[in-house]
Amino acid sequence: MTISTSHLFQPISIGQVGLKHRVVLAPLTRVRADKNHVPSLPVMKEYYTQRASTPGTLIITEATIVAQKAGGMSNIPGIYNQKQVDAWRQIVDSVHETGSFIFSQLWAHGRQASEAQLKEEDPSFSLVGPFPIPIDAEDATKPHELTISEIKEYVQLYAAAARRAVHAANFDGVELHAANGYLIDQFLQDASNQRQDEYGGSVERRSRFGLEIVKAVVEAVGTAQKVGVRLSPWSPFAGMGIDDPVPQFSHFVSWLKQEFPDLAYIHVVEPRVAGDRDNETRLQRRHAANDFLRDIWFPKPYISAGGYNRQDAIRQANARENELIAFGRVFIANVS
């Protein structure tokens, strides 16, 4: 098989979008928004337009906070007010002019937030999570355990952000960031969720928060075809990592497929990557692999991310007819 006939360079549809190839821009935090979390123009417009220059490319934006209190990091973009929407609309329109497509990745930090940054932006903001377990055992700062009413509020914050993204900023869809130890992932994993109520204590209950968000977001945008979900079952990033993630993530993905068979895709981080770095603990977990999720999700579109080079990407795309490959570092590398 030649490069030109490889599946990696063949068309595929995700939801309502027809891509011309299967090379995807992974979400990459660039810290280029202003202090009010408004995307900076023209630099962010130029950045995304450059990476969309090959027509038919899928672009997934950097993680974008669904509310100011869901952040806790400086210079990251949001999509919770009109100024942010207006800036994103210019970026989206520019990407569309190239003939490419763009999804907004929706984000809430939870216990990963900087409490100092939260308090600087608004003294009423606090570090939150599913349970008062800090990221690091040596960290004395324990997150506030979200109440049931606060959990319901976060579900609606995701829905409102998705509605703005699709219906106001004109994104082709949204991706829910349920990976890398951020808020949805914190609820999924017992490393951070020791609740004993409807949101914790079992595989099914730990899945509830994420599943309620998916339902609300699908309703907000009007179709599951405009919604994707990102997961990282094996990553130890930010204090995450459970002994056997297979039961938890199998349940979550099986439910997604059953309830929303038209979901645009799932996007799964390979075990060899942990957040923004290589996963050294994988050396002690040689059984770690995402094939259990590939098997559950097949034949629906599946995006794989994490440490791919050209040869590995071609090989993986050829092995699974429904697979796309997301690249991060090579999309921002200086080739000179």
N, C-alpha and C positions, 0 to 999 in steps of 0.2 A: 504493500500500500504506500502510495506517495503522500507527501505532505498535503498536496491539494485535494486528495481524496480521503484524507483522514476525517473522522467524525468531528474532530475539533474545529474544522473549517467548513462544516456543513450546516445548513439552516436548521433551526429548531424553534418551536413556539413555546412560550411560557405565558399562560393565561391568555390575554388578548393581544400579546406582543409577538410579532414574527421576527426573530433574530436571523441575521445572515451568517452567523458563526457562533461558537460556544466559548469564546474567550470573554470573561467578565471582569470588570473592574471591581475588586473587593472594596468594602468600606474601609477608609483610611482616615483617621483623625489627623487633621492638618493644623488645627489651632490658628485659624486665620479669620475667625469672626471678630467683630468688635466687642467692646466690654459689655454691651447690651445683648450679646448673642445674635446679632444681625449679621448674616453673611456679608463679607467684605467684597465690594465691587471696585474695580473690575477683576481683581486677582482671582477670586473663586470662580467667576464666570469663565475666565481664560483657562484655568486649571481643568475644569470639567469639560469644556469644549475641546480642548486639545486631546483629551483621552477618549472623546467620542468621535474623533475625526474619521475613523473607519465606519462607514454607514452600517447600520444594523447591529451596533454594539450595545450590550447591556451595561449601564453604569449604575452602581449602587453607591449612594452618597455616604460620606462620613456620617458617623452616628450623630443624631440630631435630637436634642432634648424636647420632650413633650410638654414641659412646663418649667418655669424658672426654678422651682423648688426640687425638680427632678434632676437638676444638674449638680453643681459642686466642683466645677473646673472652669478656669478662665478661658475666654476666647473660643469657646465651642459654639456651634450654631444651634439655634432653636427654631421651632415652628409653632409658637404659641401666641404670636401677635401679628398685626397687619404689616408692620415694617419688615419683619422676617419673611412673611409670605411674599411680599412684593419683591424682595431681593431674590428669593428662591425662584420666583416666576421668571425673572430675567435669565437666570441660569438654566432653568428647564427649557425655556423657549430657544435659547442658544444651542443646547444639546439637540433639541428636535430639528433645528435647522440643518444639522449635519446628517440627519436621517437615522439618528440613534435614539435610544430609549433610556429612561432614568427612573429609578425607584429611590424613595427616601427611606433611610434606615432610622426607625424611631427608637428612642433611648430613654431610660431612667437609670440613674446611678445606684440608688439604694445605698448600701453601706460602703460602697467604693468612693463616695463623694468626699471631698475635702470639707470638713466641718468649718474650718476657718473661712473658706471661700463662700460657703453657704451663708454664714453669719455676716460676712462682709456685704453680700448682696441684699440680705434681709435678716435682721436679728431674730425674726420669728421662725426662720427655717431651721430644721434640725436633721441630723443624720438618721436615716430610717432603714428598716429592713424587715424581713419576716420574723426575726427573733433577735434578741439582744446578744448576738455573738459577734465580736469584732473580727476583722479580717485576719489580724495577727494576734496570737496569744499574748504578745508583749504590749499590745495596744490597749490602753486603759479606756479608750473611748468605745462605748458600746452603743450600737444603733438603737433608736427608739423602735419598739415592736409595733408595727402598724396595726391599728384596730380594724375591725371589720368594716366600719364606715370609711376609714381612710383607704382601705384596700379597694372598696367600691369606687371611691373618688379617683384613684389611680387608673382603674379600668376605663373610666370616662375620659380621663386626660389623654390616654392613648387614642381613644375613639375620636375625640375632638381634633387631635393632631393629625390623625389619618384623614379626616374629613377636609381639613385645611390643605393638606398636601395634595390630595387628588382633585378636589373640587375647586380650590382657589389657586394653588400654585401650579396645577396642571401636571403633576407627576403622573407617570404611567402606572405607578403602584407604590406600595410601601412594604418595607421589610421590618419585621419586629425583631429587635435585638434581644434574643433570649440566650446569648452566649457570653463567655468570658467573665462570668461572675457578676454580671450586672443584675438589675432587680428581678427580672423574670427568672433568670438562672438561679438566683438566690432562693427563690421559692421552690424551684424544682429539686434542689439538692439538699440532702439532710446535713451536709457539712455546714450549712448556714440556716437551715430551717428545722427547728426542733419544736414547732408548734404542735399542739394537741387539740386542734379544732378542725373546722372544715377546710382549712388551708394547710394542714400539716398532719404528720403522723402515719401516713401511708403513701404509697406510690400514687394512688388516685387523688388523694387530697393535696399532695404537693403539686400535682399537675393543674389544679383548679384555677389558680390565679392566671397562669398563661393561657389556659383554654378560654377563660372568661374574656380575656383581652382579645384573643383571636375572634371570638364571636362578636364582640362589640365593634371591632375594627371592620370586619366583613360587613356588618350592618351599616356602619358609617360610610363606607366607600361604595356600597351597593352591590358588590360581587366579590366572591372569594378569588376570582381570577386576577384581582389587583393586589393580592396579599401573599407575601412570602414570610418565612420564619427562619432565623439563623440560630444554630445550636452548636455547642462544643462539649460533647459528653465526657471527653477524657482530659480536659484541660485543668491543671491545678492552679491556673492564674487567679490571683486575688483571693487566696485561701480556699479555693474550691477543690473538688476532687472527692469522689466517693469510691469505695472499694470495687463495686460492680455497678456501673451506670446502665448496663443493658436493660434490666427490668424497668427502671424509671423512664428512660428515653424511648424504649419500645412502646410502653403504654402511651406516652405523649404523642408520638408520631402515628401510632395506630389509630388513635382517636382523631387526629387531624385528617387522616386519609378517609376514615369512615364518615365523619361529619361534614367535611369540606373536600369532596373528591375533585373539585375544580380549583383548589388552592394553586396559586401560580407555581410555587416551588418550595422545597426546603433547601437550606444552605448550611452545610455541615463542615466544621473545622476538623481537619485531620489530626490524629493524636500527636503527630510530631511537632505541633505548634501549640504554644500556650500564650494567648494574648498577642503581644507584640514581640515575642521571642521564641526561640526553639524550646521544646519541652524536654528537659533533661530527664525527668522522671519516667519518660517512656522507656528508658533503658531498663528500668525495673518492672515494666509492664509490657512484656513482649507480646502478650495476647491482645493488646489494645488494637482495635480496628473498628471502622464504621460500617463494615459490610452488613451488619444486622439491620442498620437503618436503610441502607441501599436496597436490601431485599424486601423490607416492609413497604418502602415507598414506590418501588418499581411498578409500572413503567412511567410514572410521573416525573416531571423535570426535577433533577437533583443537582445542585451546585456543590462542588467540592472545593475547599480552599485549604491552603497551608503548605508552603514549602515546595511548590511544584517548579520544576524546570521544564524546558521545552520537551525533552524526551518523555519525561514522566507524564506530562499533560497529554501528549498525543497517545501514549499507551493507555492511560486511564480512560480517555474519551472513546477510544476504540473498543475498550472492554465492555462498556455500558452504553447502549444506544440512547439512553435518556440523560446522560451526564454532561454537565457544563463544568468548566474549570475557572475558578476565580484567582486572579493574580493581584498581589499588592505591591511588593517591593519592586518588581520589574516594571511596573507601570509608572513608578516615580524615580527610577534609577537614572543617573546621569551617564549617558552612553559615551561621553567623550573620554 
